[in-house]
Amino acid sequence: MILKSNYDEIDFNELYKAQRAKSSFGSKSVEDWDNKAAGINESVHESIYIDEFLSRVDFNAVKSVLDFGCGPGTLSLKVAPKVESVYAYDYSKNMLEFTKSNADKLNLSNIKTAQKAFEDDWSDVPICDVVFASRCLEVDDLRGALAKLISKAKKAVYITFKVGASFVDEEILRVMKKEVEPKPDYIYLVNILAQMGYLPKLDFIKSENKHTAATSADELIKKVTWGVGKELSEAEKERLASYFHNGYELKNEPMLWAFVRVDV
């Protein structure tokens, strides 16, 4: 008989919850994403990230896709010509409106949208060949969200999750003199999947980093405020404005995402 290792005593979902609870970064509400939808719609449709994500998906014998947390249709619009049906779900109604209008412009009639959150009842969510969860898993209960995604996949679930503990550059945090408690990153997700009995396949995507690309001090402050998820102090705003006018330089360092495939 094989005894348990000390690893088995660790509940990675509870660790995830604890780190998320003490993180300095605020959570985004559905209203936040509704307000952000137009800006995201303008900037994401042509991206290295989209091509890198889809190049890692096995579309062999795939007829249906559930794109959960679809945003303005970033992946759904690209994948629709490859399959029979795409179910694009998001909890932001404005994101879904952009998905529908974008699909109409491209004459894509096989994308069906629905408003749904991870916390909702999923009994009416269709089971599809593959499921996408792209950059949408900053949830309170990660294991519960993963279980729901896996339950709706016949073949595989494809997930991306942030590598690193912040969406704000370390230099900008230093300029603001802001110490932050990190977010939980992809390490928690991979270990939770392993404890659920799956063998996740791990890869990484490097994409454009537009989170602090700004043409004015006000734009930089707005982007950093969004990244932090909380209102900045007046002193922090003043430091950012001074930084913009005296030495701000876009680093163009890529954003790094963990790409996780779960075969079911």
C-alpha positions in Angstrom: 0.0 0.0 0.0 1.3 3.4 -1.0 1.0 6.0 1.8 0.0 9.6 1.1 2.8 12.1 0.6 2.8 15.5 2.3 1.6 17.0 -1.0 -1.7 15.3 -0.5 -2.3 17.2 2.7 -2.3 20.5 0.8 -5.7 21.8 -0.4 -4.7 24.0 -3.3 -8.2 25.3 -3.8 -8.2 26.6 -0.2 -4.8 28.1 -0.7 -6.1 29.8 -3.9 -9.1 31.2 -1.9 -6.9 32.4 0.9 -4.4 34.2 -1.5 -7.3 35.7 -3.5 -8.9 37.0 -0.3 -5.7 38.7 0.9 -4.6 40.0 -2.5 -4.3 43.7 -2.9 -6.1 43.6 -6.2 -9.8 44.3 -6.4 -12.3 42.1 -8.2 -14.1 43.3 -11.3 -17.9 43.5 -11.2 -20.3 42.8 -14.1 -20.8 46.6 -14.3 -17.0 47.1 -14.6 -16.9 44.7 -17.6 -20.0 46.3 -19.2 -18.3 49.7 -19.0 -15.1 48.2 -20.4 -16.7 46.3 -23.3 -16.4 49.0 -26.0 -12.7 49.6 -25.3 -12.0 45.9 -25.3 -13.9 45.4 -28.5 -11.8 48.0 -30.3 -8.5 46.5 -29.3 -8.6 42.7 -29.2 -9.7 41.3 -32.5 -6.3 41.4 -34.1 -3.9 40.0 -31.6 -1.0 37.5 -31.3 -2.8 36.0 -28.4 -5.8 34.8 -30.6 -3.6 33.1 -33.1 -1.4 31.5 -30.5 -4.4 30.2 -28.5 -6.2 28.7 -31.5 -3.0 27.2 -32.9 -2.8 25.0 -29.8 -6.4 23.7 -30.1 -7.0 20.3 -31.7 -10.0 20.8 -34.0 -10.0 17.2 -35.3 -13.6 16.0 -35.3 -14.7 19.1 -33.4 -18.2 20.3 -34.3 -19.2 22.4 -31.3 -17.4 24.8 -29.0 -18.4 26.4 -25.8 -16.6 29.7 -25.4 -17.2 30.7 -21.8 -16.2 34.2 -20.8 -16.2 35.1 -24.5 -15.9 38.8 -24.2 -16.7 40.6 -27.5 -16.3 37.3 -29.4 -12.5 37.4 -29.5 -12.2 33.6 -30.0 -15.7 32.8 -31.1 -15.5 34.9 -34.3 -12.3 33.1 -35.4 -13.4 29.6 -34.6 -17.0 29.8 -36.0 -15.9 29.1 -39.6 -14.2 25.9 -38.4 -17.1 24.3 -36.7 -20.9 23.8 -36.8 -21.9 25.6 -33.6 -20.3 28.1 -31.2 -21.9 28.8 -27.9 -20.6 32.2 -26.7 -21.3 32.8 -23.0 -20.4 35.8 -20.8 -21.8 37.4 -17.7 -21.5 40.9 -19.3 -24.5 41.8 -21.5 -22.5 44.5 -23.3 -19.8 42.0 -24.2 -22.5 39.7 -25.7 -24.0 42.6 -27.6 -20.6 43.2 -29.3 -20.3 39.4 -29.9 -23.6 39.4 -31.7 -23.0 42.6 -33.7 -19.5 41.4 -34.7 -20.9 38.1 -35.8 -23.6 39.8 -37.9 -20.9 42.0 -39.6 -19.1 38.8 -40.6 -22.2 36.9 -41.6 -21.6 34.3 -39.0 -25.0 32.6 -38.2 -23.7 29.7 -36.1 -22.8 31.7 -32.9 -25.4 31.5 -30.2 -25.0 33.8 -27.2 -26.2 33.6 -23.6 -25.6 35.6 -20.4 -24.2 33.3 -17.7 -21.8 33.5 -14.7 -19.7 30.8 -13.1 -21.9 31.1 -10.0 -25.1 30.5 -11.9 -27.0 27.2 -12.5 -25.4 25.5 -15.5 -28.0 22.9 -16.1 -29.0 24.6 -19.4 -25.4 25.0 -20.7 -24.9 22.7 -23.7 -22.3 20.0 -23.6 -19.8 20.6 -26.5 -16.9 18.9 -28.0 -14.4 21.4 -26.6 -14.6 24.2 -24.1 -12.7 27.5 -24.0 -12.0 29.5 -20.8 -9.8 32.2 -22.1 -8.5 34.7 -19.5 -11.7 34.5 -17.5 -10.9 32.4 -14.4 -10.4 35.0 -11.7 -13.2 33.5 -9.7 -13.8 32.9 -6.0 -14.0 29.1 -6.2 -11.5 27.9 -8.8 -12.1 24.2 -8.3 -15.9 24.7 -8.7 -15.4 26.7 -11.9 -13.1 24.1 -13.3 -15.6 21.3 -12.5 -18.3 23.1 -14.4 -16.1 23.7 -17.4 -15.0 20.1 -17.5 -18.6 18.8 -17.1 -19.5 20.5 -20.4 -16.7 19.1 -22.6 -16.7 15.9 -24.5 -13.1 16.0 -25.6 -11.0 18.8 -23.9 -11.1 22.1 -22.1 -8.6 24.8 -23.1 -7.8 27.4 -20.4 -5.5 30.4 -20.2 -4.5 31.9 -16.8 -2.1 34.7 -16.0 1.6 33.9 -15.2 2.7 36.2 -12.5 0.9 37.9 -9.6 -0.1 41.3 -11.1 -1.3 43.0 -14.3 0.7 46.1 -13.3 4.3 46.4 -14.2 6.7 46.1 -11.2 8.3 49.4 -12.2 5.0 51.2 -12.1 4.3 49.8 -8.6 7.7 51.0 -7.6 7.1 54.5 -9.0 3.8 54.7 -7.0 5.6 53.4 -3.9 2.8 50.8 -3.7 3.4 47.4 -2.1 0.9 44.8 -3.1 -0.1 41.4 -2.0 0.0 39.2 -5.1 -2.9 37.5 -6.9 -2.9 33.7 -7.2 -1.5 32.7 -10.6 -1.5 29.6 -12.8 0.4 27.4 -10.3 -2.7 27.1 -8.2 -4.8 26.1 -11.2 -2.4 23.4 -12.4 -2.2 21.8 -8.9 -6.0 22.0 -8.4 -6.5 20.1 -11.7 -3.9 17.5 -10.6 -5.8 17.0 -7.3 -9.0 16.6 -9.3 -7.4 13.6 -11.0 -6.5 15.2 -14.4 -3.2 15.5 -16.1 -3.1 19.0 -17.4 -0.9 19.8 -20.4 1.0 23.0 -20.0 2.3 25.5 -22.5 2.8 29.3 -22.5 1.6 32.1 -24.7 3.5 35.4 -25.1 1.2 38.2 -26.3 1.2 42.0 -26.6 1.2 43.9 -23.3 -1.2 46.8 -23.7 -2.0 47.2 -20.0 0.2 50.3 -19.5 0.4 51.6 -23.1 -0.6 55.3 -22.7 -0.5 58.5 -24.7 -1.3 60.7 -21.7 -0.9 60.8 -17.9 -4.6 60.5 -17.5 -4.7 57.4 -19.7 -1.9 55.8 -17.7 -3.7 56.5 -14.4 -6.9 54.9 -15.8 -5.1 51.8 -17.0 -3.2 51.3 -13.7 -6.4 51.9 -11.8 -8.1 49.2 -13.8 -5.1 46.8 -13.3 -5.1 47.3 -9.6 -8.9 47.1 -9.4 -9.1 49.8 -6.8 -9.1 53.6 -6.8 -5.6 55.0 -6.5 -4.7 57.6 -3.8 -4.1 61.2 -4.9 -0.4 60.7 -4.0 -0.2 57.6 -6.2 -1.9 59.5 -9.1 0.6 62.4 -8.7 3.5 60.0 -8.8 2.2 58.3 -12.0 1.6 61.7 -13.7 5.2 62.8 -12.8 6.5 59.5 -14.1 4.7 59.9 -17.4 6.1 63.3 -18.0 9.6 62.4 -16.7 10.8 59.1 -17.9 7.8 57.0 -18.9 8.7 54.5 -21.6 6.6 51.6 -22.8 8.7 48.5 -22.2 7.0 46.3 -24.8 7.7 43.3 -22.6 5.2 40.5 -23.5 2.3 39.4 -21.4 2.7 35.8 -20.4 -0.2 33.4 -20.1 -0.2 29.7 -19.1 -2.1 27.7 -21.7 -3.6 24.6 -20.1 -5.3 21.7 -21.9 -7.4 19.2 -19.9 -8.4 16.1 -21.8 -11.7 14.7 -20.5 
